[in-house]
Amino acid sequence: MSTPAPPPQPPRQPEPQPQREPQPQQRAAQPGPLPPPEAGVAFQPVDRRYAYARLLTESTFLLVALIVVLVVGILFWKPLLWIGLPVIAAWAIFAVWLIFRQTRALGYAERASDLLVRHGIMFHTTSVVPYGRLQYVEVSSGPIERMFGLAGVELHTASASTDATIPGLPRAEAERLRDELATRGESQLAGL
Protein backbone atom coordinates (compact mmCIF):
# COMPACT_ATOMS: atom_id res chain seq x y z
CA MET A 1 0.00 0.00 0.00
CA SER A 2 1.22 3.46 -0.83
CA THR A 3 1.03 6.45 1.43
CA PRO A 4 -0.85 9.53 0.27
CA ALA A 5 1.26 12.47 -0.91
CA PRO A 6 1.38 15.39 1.44
CA PRO A 7 -0.76 18.41 0.41
CA PRO A 8 1.16 21.12 -1.54
CA GLN A 9 2.55 23.93 0.58
CA PRO A 10 1.77 27.54 -0.42
CA PRO A 11 4.85 29.44 -1.62
CA ARG A 12 6.70 31.23 1.16
CA GLN A 13 6.51 34.98 1.12
CA PRO A 14 9.75 36.71 2.05
CA GLU A 15 9.47 38.60 5.26
CA PRO A 16 9.42 42.38 4.72
CA GLN A 17 12.53 44.16 5.84
CA PRO A 18 11.99 47.23 8.00
CA GLN A 19 12.50 50.45 6.04
CA ARG A 20 15.33 52.57 7.33
CA GLU A 21 15.34 56.32 6.92
CA PRO A 22 18.43 57.29 4.88
CA GLN A 23 20.91 59.60 6.51
CA PRO A 24 20.88 63.26 5.32
CA GLN A 25 24.10 62.87 3.31
CA GLN A 26 22.66 59.74 1.64
CA ARG A 27 19.39 61.49 0.71
CA ALA A 28 21.18 64.07 -1.41
CA ALA A 29 23.05 61.40 -3.36
CA GLN A 30 19.96 59.35 -4.27
CA PRO A 31 18.61 59.96 -7.77
CA GLY A 32 15.06 61.12 -8.08
CA PRO A 33 12.84 63.64 -9.74
CA LEU A 34 13.70 67.26 -9.22
CA PRO A 35 10.97 69.56 -8.00
CA PRO A 36 9.46 71.59 -10.84
CA PRO A 37 11.10 75.00 -11.26
CA GLU A 38 7.76 76.70 -10.70
CA ALA A 39 7.14 75.12 -7.28
CA GLY A 40 6.10 77.86 -4.89
CA VAL A 41 6.43 80.65 -7.48
CA ALA A 42 3.61 83.13 -8.10
CA PHE A 43 3.21 83.67 -11.83
CA GLN A 44 2.00 86.94 -13.33
CA PRO A 45 -0.80 86.26 -15.82
CA VAL A 46 -0.98 87.97 -19.19
CA ASP A 47 -3.65 90.60 -19.79
CA ARG A 48 -7.16 89.28 -20.43
CA ARG A 49 -7.44 91.58 -23.47
CA TYR A 50 -4.94 89.26 -25.18
CA ALA A 51 -7.72 86.67 -25.52
CA TYR A 52 -9.91 89.24 -27.28
CA ALA A 53 -7.07 90.18 -29.62
CA ARG A 54 -6.61 86.52 -30.53
CA LEU A 55 -10.37 86.13 -30.99
CA LEU A 56 -10.37 89.03 -33.43
CA THR A 57 -7.59 87.37 -35.42
CA GLU A 58 -9.39 84.01 -35.42
CA SER A 59 -12.71 85.61 -36.36
CA THR A 60 -11.22 87.14 -39.50
CA PHE A 61 -10.13 83.66 -40.59
CA LEU A 62 -13.56 82.22 -39.76
CA LEU A 63 -15.25 85.04 -41.66
CA VAL A 64 -13.25 84.21 -44.80
CA ALA A 65 -14.16 80.51 -44.42
CA LEU A 66 -17.84 81.46 -43.97
CA ILE A 67 -17.84 83.60 -47.11
CA VAL A 68 -16.24 80.80 -49.14
CA VAL A 69 -18.78 78.25 -47.89
CA LEU A 70 -21.71 80.59 -48.60
CA VAL A 71 -20.55 81.52 -52.11
CA VAL A 72 -19.69 77.97 -53.16
CA GLY A 73 -22.81 76.59 -51.48
CA ILE A 74 -25.21 79.07 -53.05
CA LEU A 75 -23.68 79.09 -56.53
CA PHE A 76 -22.47 75.53 -57.05
CA TRP A 77 -23.29 72.91 -54.47
CA LYS A 78 -26.15 73.39 -51.99
CA PRO A 79 -25.20 70.48 -49.64
CA LEU A 80 -22.03 72.39 -48.74
CA LEU A 81 -24.23 74.81 -46.78
CA TRP A 82 -25.58 71.96 -44.65
CA ILE A 83 -22.09 70.61 -44.05
CA GLY A 84 -19.98 73.76 -43.94
CA LEU A 85 -22.08 76.01 -41.71
CA PRO A 86 -22.27 73.57 -38.75
CA VAL A 87 -18.54 72.85 -39.09
CA ILE A 88 -17.72 76.57 -39.01
CA ALA A 89 -20.06 77.11 -36.04
CA ALA A 90 -18.46 74.24 -34.10
CA TRP A 91 -15.01 75.55 -34.99
CA ALA A 92 -15.95 79.01 -33.71
CA ILE A 93 -17.25 77.66 -30.40
CA PHE A 94 -14.16 75.51 -29.91
CA ALA A 95 -11.86 78.44 -30.81
CA VAL A 96 -13.49 80.71 -28.21
CA TRP A 97 -13.10 78.07 -25.49
CA LEU A 98 -9.52 77.21 -26.50
CA ILE A 99 -8.29 80.79 -26.78
CA PHE A 100 -9.57 81.75 -23.32
CA ARG A 101 -8.12 78.55 -21.87
CA GLN A 102 -4.72 79.13 -23.52
CA THR A 103 -4.63 82.72 -22.31
CA ARG A 104 -5.19 81.62 -18.72
CA ALA A 105 -2.26 79.19 -19.05
CA LEU A 106 0.23 81.93 -20.04
CA GLY A 107 2.35 83.55 -17.35
CA TYR A 108 5.78 84.64 -16.21
CA ALA A 109 7.65 85.01 -12.94
CA GLU A 110 10.75 87.05 -12.15
CA ARG A 111 13.12 85.34 -9.74
CA ALA A 112 16.48 86.45 -8.35
CA SER A 113 18.63 84.84 -11.04
CA ASP A 114 16.23 83.86 -13.83
CA LEU A 115 12.87 84.39 -15.46
CA LEU A 116 10.24 81.65 -15.73
CA VAL A 117 7.85 81.61 -18.69
CA ARG A 118 5.02 79.09 -18.75
CA HIS A 119 2.44 78.11 -21.36
CA GLY A 120 0.45 75.12 -22.51
CA ILE A 121 -2.77 73.38 -21.63
CA MET A 122 -2.23 69.71 -22.36
CA PHE A 123 1.55 69.94 -22.52
CA HIS A 124 2.68 72.31 -19.80
CA THR A 125 5.96 74.00 -20.61
CA THR A 126 8.01 76.13 -18.26
CA SER A 127 11.08 77.81 -19.72
CA VAL A 128 13.81 79.01 -17.40
CA VAL A 129 15.79 81.90 -18.86
CA PRO A 130 18.84 82.88 -16.76
CA TYR A 131 19.43 86.63 -16.75
CA GLY A 132 23.13 86.13 -17.45
CA ARG A 133 22.33 84.38 -20.76
CA LEU A 134 20.20 87.18 -22.19
CA GLN A 135 21.68 88.80 -25.28
CA TYR A 136 18.88 91.24 -25.95
CA VAL A 137 15.24 91.82 -25.07
CA GLU A 138 12.76 93.46 -27.40
CA VAL A 139 9.16 94.60 -27.25
CA SER A 140 6.99 93.91 -30.28
CA SER A 141 3.34 94.37 -31.15
CA GLY A 142 1.29 93.89 -34.28
CA PRO A 143 -1.60 96.06 -35.42
CA ILE A 144 -4.26 94.08 -33.53
CA GLU A 145 -2.19 94.03 -30.34
CA ARG A 146 -1.65 97.80 -30.64
CA MET A 147 -5.40 98.25 -31.06
CA PHE A 148 -5.86 96.57 -27.65
CA GLY A 149 -2.87 98.38 -26.07
CA LEU A 150 -0.83 95.16 -25.78
CA ALA A 151 2.72 94.12 -26.60
CA GLY A 152 4.91 91.05 -26.34
CA VAL A 153 8.38 90.71 -24.83
CA GLU A 154 10.85 88.57 -26.78
CA LEU A 155 13.88 87.22 -24.94
CA HIS A 156 16.89 86.23 -27.04
CA THR A 157 19.72 84.19 -25.57
CA ALA A 158 22.95 82.67 -26.86
CA SER A 159 21.10 79.41 -27.47
CA ALA A 160 18.08 79.55 -29.76
CA SER A 161 16.44 76.75 -27.77
CA THR A 162 16.14 78.96 -24.68
CA ASP A 163 14.55 81.94 -26.42
CA ALA A 164 11.17 82.82 -24.96
CA THR A 165 8.25 85.11 -25.69
CA ILE A 166 5.75 86.60 -23.28
CA PRO A 167 2.75 87.77 -25.32
CA GLY A 168 -0.24 89.82 -24.23
CA LEU A 169 1.26 92.28 -21.77
CA PRO A 170 0.06 95.86 -21.40
CA ARG A 171 2.46 98.12 -23.32
CA ALA A 172 3.77 99.88 -20.17
CA GLU A 173 4.37 96.54 -18.39
CA ALA A 174 6.17 95.15 -21.44
CA GLU A 175 8.52 98.15 -21.54
CA ARG A 176 9.12 97.95 -17.77
CA LEU A 177 9.89 94.24 -18.05
CA ARG A 178 12.26 94.83 -20.99
CA ASP A 179 14.19 97.47 -19.02
CA GLU A 180 14.27 95.34 -15.87
CA LEU A 181 15.48 92.25 -17.73
CA ALA A 182 18.15 94.23 -19.58
CA THR A 183 19.42 95.67 -16.29
CA ARG A 184 19.45 92.27 -14.58
CA GLY A 185 21.12 90.69 -17.59
CA GLU A 186 23.93 93.29 -17.53
CA SER A 187 24.46 92.86 -13.78
CA GLN A 188 24.58 89.04 -14.09
CA LEU A 189 27.10 89.30 -16.94
CA ALA A 190 29.25 91.66 -14.89
CA GLY A 191 29.53 88.97 -12.21
CA LEU A 192 31.18 86.47 -14.59
C-alpha positions as CSV (number, residue, x, y, z in Angstrom):
1,M,0.0,0.0,0.0
2,S,1.2,3.5,-0.8
3,T,1.0,6.4,1.4
4,P,-0.9,9.5,0.3
5,A,1.3,12.5,-0.9
6,P,1.4,15.4,1.4
7,P,-0.8,18.4,0.4
8,P,1.2,21.1,-1.5
9,Q,2.6,23.9,0.6
10,P,1.8,27.5,-0.4
11,P,4.9,29.4,-1.6
12,R,6.7,31.2,1.2
13,Q,6.5,35.0,1.1
14,P,9.7,36.7,2.0
15,E,9.5,38.6,5.3
16,P,9.4,42.4,4.7
17,Q,12.5,44.2,5.8
18,P,12.0,47.2,8.0
19,Q,12.5,50.5,6.0
20,R,15.3,52.6,7.3
21,E,15.3,56.3,6.9
22,P,18.4,57.3,4.9
23,Q,20.9,59.6,6.5
24,P,20.9,63.3,5.3
25,Q,24.1,62.9,3.3
26,Q,22.7,59.7,1.6
27,R,19.4,61.5,0.7
28,A,21.2,64.1,-1.4
29,A,23.1,61.4,-3.4
30,Q,20.0,59.4,-4.3
31,P,18.6,60.0,-7.8
32,G,15.1,61.1,-8.1
33,P,12.8,63.6,-9.7
34,L,13.7,67.3,-9.2
35,P,11.0,69.6,-8.0
36,P,9.5,71.6,-10.8
37,P,11.1,75.0,-11.3
38,E,7.8,76.7,-10.7
39,A,7.1,75.1,-7.3
40,G,6.1,77.9,-4.9
41,V,6.4,80.6,-7.5
42,A,3.6,83.1,-8.1
43,F,3.2,83.7,-11.8
44,Q,2.0,86.9,-13.3
45,P,-0.8,86.3,-15.8
46,V,-1.0,88.0,-19.2
47,D,-3.7,90.6,-19.8
48,R,-7.2,89.3,-20.4
49,R,-7.4,91.6,-23.5
50,Y,-4.9,89.3,-25.2
51,A,-7.7,86.7,-25.5
52,Y,-9.9,89.2,-27.3
53,A,-7.1,90.2,-29.6
54,R,-6.6,86.5,-30.5
55,L,-10.4,86.1,-31.0
56,L,-10.4,89.0,-33.4
57,T,-7.6,87.4,-35.4
58,E,-9.4,84.0,-35.4
59,S,-12.7,85.6,-36.4
60,T,-11.2,87.1,-39.5
61,F,-10.1,83.7,-40.6
62,L,-13.6,82.2,-39.8
63,L,-15.2,85.0,-41.7
64,V,-13.2,84.2,-44.8
65,A,-14.2,80.5,-44.4
66,L,-17.8,81.5,-44.0
67,I,-17.8,83.6,-47.1
68,V,-16.2,80.8,-49.1
69,V,-18.8,78.2,-47.9
70,L,-21.7,80.6,-48.6
71,V,-20.6,81.5,-52.1
72,V,-19.7,78.0,-53.2
73,G,-22.8,76.6,-51.5
74,I,-25.2,79.1,-53.1
75,L,-23.7,79.1,-56.5
76,F,-22.5,75.5,-57.1
77,W,-23.3,72.9,-54.5
78,K,-26.1,73.4,-52.0
79,P,-25.2,70.5,-49.6
80,L,-22.0,72.4,-48.7
81,L,-24.2,74.8,-46.8
82,W,-25.6,72.0,-44.7
83,I,-22.1,70.6,-44.0
84,G,-20.0,73.8,-43.9
85,L,-22.1,76.0,-41.7
86,P,-22.3,73.6,-38.7
87,V,-18.5,72.8,-39.1
88,I,-17.7,76.6,-39.0
89,A,-20.1,77.1,-36.0
90,A,-18.5,74.2,-34.1
91,W,-15.0,75.5,-35.0
92,A,-15.9,79.0,-33.7
93,I,-17.3,77.7,-30.4
94,F,-14.2,75.5,-29.9
95,A,-11.9,78.4,-30.8
96,V,-13.5,80.7,-28.2
97,W,-13.1,78.1,-25.5
98,L,-9.5,77.2,-26.5
99,I,-8.3,80.8,-26.8
100,F,-9.6,81.8,-23.3
101,R,-8.1,78.5,-21.9
102,Q,-4.7,79.1,-23.5
103,T,-4.6,82.7,-22.3
104,R,-5.2,81.6,-18.7
105,A,-2.3,79.2,-19.0
106,L,0.2,81.9,-20.0
107,G,2.4,83.6,-17.4
108,Y,5.8,84.6,-16.2
109,A,7.6,85.0,-12.9
110,E,10.7,87.1,-12.1
111,R,13.1,85.3,-9.7
112,A,16.5,86.5,-8.3
113,S,18.6,84.8,-11.0
114,D,16.2,83.9,-13.8
115,L,12.9,84.4,-15.5
116,L,10.2,81.6,-15.7
117,V,7.8,81.6,-18.7
118,R,5.0,79.1,-18.8
119,H,2.4,78.1,-21.4
120,G,0.5,75.1,-22.5
121,I,-2.8,73.4,-21.6
122,M,-2.2,69.7,-22.4
123,F,1.5,69.9,-22.5
124,H,2.7,72.3,-19.8
125,T,6.0,74.0,-20.6
126,T,8.0,76.1,-18.3
127,S,11.1,77.8,-19.7
128,V,13.8,79.0,-17.4
129,V,15.8,81.9,-18.9
130,P,18.8,82.9,-16.8
131,Y,19.4,86.6,-16.8
132,G,23.1,86.1,-17.4
133,R,22.3,84.4,-20.8
134,L,20.2,87.2,-22.2
135,Q,21.7,88.8,-25.3
136,Y,18.9,91.2,-26.0
137,V,15.2,91.8,-25.1
138,E,12.8,93.5,-27.4
139,V,9.2,94.6,-27.2
140,S,7.0,93.9,-30.3
141,S,3.3,94.4,-31.2
142,G,1.3,93.9,-34.3
143,P,-1.6,96.1,-35.4
144,I,-4.3,94.1,-33.5
145,E,-2.2,94.0,-30.3
146,R,-1.7,97.8,-30.6
147,M,-5.4,98.3,-31.1
148,F,-5.9,96.6,-27.7
149,G,-2.9,98.4,-26.1
150,L,-0.8,95.2,-25.8
151,A,2.7,94.1,-26.6
152,G,4.9,91.0,-26.3
153,V,8.4,90.7,-24.8
154,E,10.8,88.6,-26.8
155,L,13.9,87.2,-24.9
156,H,16.9,86.2,-27.0
157,T,19.7,84.2,-25.6
158,A,22.9,82.7,-26.9
159,S,21.1,79.4,-27.5
160,A,18.1,79.5,-29.8
161,S,16.4,76.8,-27.8
162,T,16.1,79.0,-24.7
163,D,14.6,81.9,-26.4
164,A,11.2,82.8,-25.0
165,T,8.3,85.1,-25.7
166,I,5.8,86.6,-23.3
167,P,2.8,87.8,-25.3
168,G,-0.2,89.8,-24.2
169,L,1.3,92.3,-21.8
170,P,0.1,95.9,-21.4
171,R,2.5,98.1,-23.3
172,A,3.8,99.9,-20.2
173,E,4.4,96.5,-18.4
174,A,6.2,95.2,-21.4
175,E,8.5,98.1,-21.5
176,R,9.1,98.0,-17.8
177,L,9.9,94.2,-18.0
178,R,12.3,94.8,-21.0
179,D,14.2,97.5,-19.0
180,E,14.3,95.3,-15.9
181,L,15.5,92.3,-17.7
182,A,18.2,94.2,-19.6
183,T,19.4,95.7,-16.3
184,R,19.4,92.3,-14.6
185,G,21.1,90.7,-17.6
186,E,23.9,93.3,-17.5
187,S,24.5,92.9,-13.8
188,Q,24.6,89.0,-14.1
189,L,27.1,89.3,-16.9
190,A,29.3,91.7,-14.9
191,G,29.5,89.0,-12.2
192,L,31.2,86.5,-14.6
